[in-house]
Amino acid sequence: MSLRDIPKGPLREGFTTGTCATAAAKSGLMAIIHQKKNVAVNVHLPIDKVVEIPIHHCEFTEDTSNCSVIKDAGDDPDVTNGAEIGCILKLTQQKDIQFIAGEGVGTVTLKGLELAIGEPAINPVPRKMITSAIQKLLRDYDLECGVSVTVYVTNGRKIAKRTLNERVGIMKGISILGTSGIVKPYSSSSYIASIEQGIDVAVANNVTELVINSGARSEKYLSKKFDYLPEYGFIHYGNWIGETLTKINQCPIEKVSIGIMLGKAAKLAAGITDTHSCVSSWNKDFIVELAEQVGFYEAEKIKALNMAGRLTELFDFEQNAPFFQLLLKHCYQHTHIKMKQVELDLYLIDKDGTLIKYIK
């Protein structure tokens, strides 16, 4: 779950799932009121901007409707891009707005999220957007009734498998998200938010030890060693190890074990905490300096490598290997300073799953 290479040229913004659900809900109530289909509706975003959203599907009766929108993420490589997000509305006598998780929308099952256990995974900002749009229409047309809003996402369960939702206790579908209403292409904000959310869930469920790693492959190698931890005790930092450590430092976490593949370790050892290839590359001169400190003076061989993962061709990947222990020492220095009160262990991971633990 890391960022792809950013394409050249201007990038097009998209819309959040929350904006799509709001458009579907507004379209549905307008269809009930006017008894006609909508081609598009205007949505007032939290950033005080009004956008027009096309309506994909619209059907209605005198007191019910089913409208949907096709999610357009712009140029962002979002897993929900192209998904159908809809709302089934029903007028009620309760005179309030009720949210229901329809097919493909998850339900909260763990503490630590912004929503209570059992609630539909429709985040607070989208709820407010939908509620405001519905209440305005009810006031404008003097309707004294309530509305039940069933939000659904076609194939949402399948889409959710490509996210970390289940890890943080959001089951049976995706979350309806968004704070600004728009999607910034290739922004890291959503990934960092998911990291922070995962840590919050772990803390809320009394986890005091975390294993943080770059992704599914490194976690696979570490999970056997830390099989006593629940799934939400493992956090994927992706390329944002610095932000992950900063968040942990603000929480009552007592112990952290970091698993890191060689390519990212070569960057981290040099003090780079944003390890995406579009942002940073490994410093070969720095690696040459480390090698010389352990008696390896063939700099040209290091500089001939096209990726840091190939350092295993020059140095044996063994627990007591001087070069890799020195590399881990520098990684430790740059990570421990961000979490001074936390017990910290580091594990360097080879592509075949072999682990080297840093000897302090």
Secondary structure as GFF3:
##gff-version 3
##sequence-region A 1 360
A	DSSP	beta_strand	14	15	.	.	.	ID=ss1
A	DSSP	alpha_helix	17	34	.	.	.	ID=ss2
A	DSSP	beta_strand	40	44	.	.	.	ID=ss3
A	DSSP	beta_strand	50	54	.	.	.	ID=ss4
A	DSSP	beta_strand	57	60	.	.	.	ID=ss5
A	DSSP	beta_strand	64	70	.	.	.	ID=ss6
A	DSSP	beta_strand	84	92	.	.	.	ID=ss7
A	DSSP	beta_strand	97	101	.	.	.	ID=ss8
A	DSSP	beta_strand	104	105	.	.	.	ID=ss9
A	DSSP	beta_strand	107	108	.	.	.	ID=ss10
A	DSSP	alpha_helix	124	140	.	.	.	ID=ss11
A	DSSP	beta_strand	146	153	.	.	.	ID=ss12
A	DSSP	alpha_helix	156	160	.	.	.	ID=ss13
A	DSSP	three_ten_helix	166	168	.	.	.	ID=ss14
A	DSSP	beta_strand	170	171	.	.	.	ID=ss15
A	DSSP	beta_strand	173	174	.	.	.	ID=ss16
A	DSSP	beta_strand	182	183	.	.	.	ID=ss17
A	DSSP	alpha_helix	189	204	.	.	.	ID=ss18
A	DSSP	beta_strand	209	213	.	.	.	ID=ss19
A	DSSP	alpha_helix	216	223	.	.	.	ID=ss20
A	DSSP	three_ten_helix	231	233	.	.	.	ID=ss21
A	DSSP	beta_strand	234	236	.	.	.	ID=ss22
A	DSSP	alpha_helix	241	249	.	.	.	ID=ss23
A	DSSP	beta_strand	255	261	.	.	.	ID=ss24
A	DSSP	alpha_helix	262	268	.	.	.	ID=ss25
A	DSSP	alpha_helix	284	293	.	.	.	ID=ss26
A	DSSP	alpha_helix	299	303	.	.	.	ID=ss27
A	DSSP	three_ten_helix	308	313	.	.	.	ID=ss28
A	DSSP	alpha_helix	322	336	.	.	.	ID=ss29
A	DSSP	beta_strand	343	349	.	.	.	ID=ss30
A	DSSP	beta_strand	355	357	.	.	.	ID=ss31
###
